[in-house]
């Protein structure tokens, strides 16, 4: 849901290491993304947040990257979290409070909840 209460369904396609999203009627291209991908609105501000892994083969160099797609269609990098045991899976959770949507990282024998 957007801030105006309008529902939306993002469309995302990953080809090799490039992600193509349709956002507000525009195609947005994000390069160098890994195999794991989640799309949500982490801070519930109406802008989509794209959570991806690094495009690396060495698990020790893996990381989770969070980017925001602004309403103007630009991509803004928010943060990067190193995961030296490699990322096996990403998932988003339902919001657990105003302005907060956690996500989960599965890595080796650990599960991380990021808020």
Secondary structure, 3 states (H helix, E strand, C coil): CCCCCCCCCCEEEEECCEEEEEECCEEEEEECCCCCEEEECCCCCCCEEEEEECCCCCHHHCEEEEEEECCCCCEEEEEEEECCCCCCEEEECCCCECCECCEEEEECCEEEEEC
